[in-house]
Amino acid sequence: MLKKLEIPSKGKSFNNHVKTCVGTGKMSLAMRKEYLEHLEIVQKSIGFQYIRGHGLFCDDVGIYREFDWNGKIHSTYNFTYLDKIFDSYLSLGIRPFIELGFMPEKLKSGDQSVFWWKGNVTPPKSYEKWAELVKKTLEHLIQRYGREEVITWPIEVWNEPNIGFWAGSMEDYFKLYDYSAKAIKEVDKALKVGGPSICGVETEKWLRGFFEHCINSKSPLDFITRHCYTAEPPDYQGHYIYHSIKNPAVMIEELQETRAIMKAYPEISNLPLHITEFNSSYVPLCPIHDSLSHGPFIARILSEAGDYADSYSYWTFSDVFEEMNIPLAPFHGGFGMLAFEGIKKPTFYAFEFFSKAGKELLYRDENMVVTKNPGKYIIIAWNYQDQNLDSDKEAEIRNYSLALPSLGFDAWVVKQEIGRNYGNPVQTWSNMGKPRSLTSEQVEILKASSRPRQNDFKLIDEDGQYHLQLSLESNHLCMVEILPLCDETESYLGFDVKRFYGLDS
């Protein structure tokens, strides 16, 4: 299959919000050495603006406590660990996207919890005390970090109240939202609050119900949040959970649906939409997260999600994560862009490539974007093919022949590619015999195997055009940069290409 493309010289703005936000596990993980090392890696290569995670009010962060003194219950607030967590974030150039949750032990109204680390998901026994907890926390943050800084931190009320992450009813969530939003605005009206942070269950019911509640009750609402996963029901097999995965375009359709529902309400239609979690599978034991196919899967979403959402936060940046117990091996199906020891998975490169994309979009289809910055083209291409399909089906190779308007000079082309035999560390780990613990030598081998293959060549201006051929095997992902060629060959006295053995020019 060969697709010939004539790329135009002018395009439109590329709505690329890939660097806006990324997800993490529970916030207390930020006090671990390897977690911070991983965050430093993604910040150096990608540079996210915000980070969102669970557990702000869980007892391992330790903010809320109650003490009986002289026969009276006193609420006290301890920000020792919270300061360490947020200091670590800010030192790495990333700000918190605050999620209010889960319920502290002393405020819980029941024992229902989620995850291995037992985040309590019951409504507060006192909504007034919950509101005071929100206020005291924000007041402390403003005092420590300054008003002008903290008002840039979005605040989301709870996590996925439409499923098992909330033990109350929809109306109970609306009540929690009202108390939280009112408390936030009492601290400072410039603080931004939003919700309802739902996943894809009864989407229309919850969105319409939430919008109508906020409009009718005049409850503050500055942005909308939801989550997107594209997995079919799980298949449990031993240590792993497998899914059939829907086409990545399904997430784009969910974003279009959300925008259509928002558009029905004039008070809501122009608000920012933040996808505060997205991935393929919603469980951290699904091997697709480690697979070669996940890079191109995510690339398809990143290519278009910005047309409908103001941010889309990948869940998560690191496999230092404990929702379903302590991970059992270096590759275990974890959510992270990075496996243990900072080993980069194919998904990492999908984000890194899009973080370098140009601001002008010249061409886009389901397998490619062609973007431009002044004096430079950046092309990202992928060939996602579902690995759950019939193994007898022949893998489709996608071939492109591109004609691009010349930038006015001969060019230098750098191509980085993820494929079956490069940038695919889980295959190397499998070749090693799938060790549960890695030696230092194995770590270095895996890091080397995780790097993309790189090659480069010159591209000649031919009558005002560049002609470029691209071939993408199944589940390959690549980035092509077309850069100015600054040829200083003539400044080297006595240079003879014929006597520089191995050089082409």
Secondary structure by P-SEA (a helix, b strand, c coil): cbbbbbccccccccccccccccccccccccccaaaaaaaaaaaacccccccccccccccccccbbbbbcccbbbbbbbaaaaaaaaaaaaaaccccccccccccccccccccccccccccccccccaaaaaaaaaaaaaaaaaaccaaaaaabbbbcccccccccccccaaaaaaaaaaaaaaaaaaccccccccccccccaaaaaaaaaaaaaaaaccccccccbbbbbccbbbbccccccccccccaaaaaaaaaaaaaaaacccccccbbbccccccccccccccccccaaaaaaaaaaacccccccbbbccccccccccccccccccccccccccccccccaaaaaaaaaaacccccccccccbbbbbcccbbbbbbbbbccccccccccbbbbbbbbbbccccccbbbbbbbcccccccaaaaaaaacccccccaaaaaaaaaaaccbbbbbbbcccccbbbbbbbbcccccccccbbbbbccccccccccccccccccc
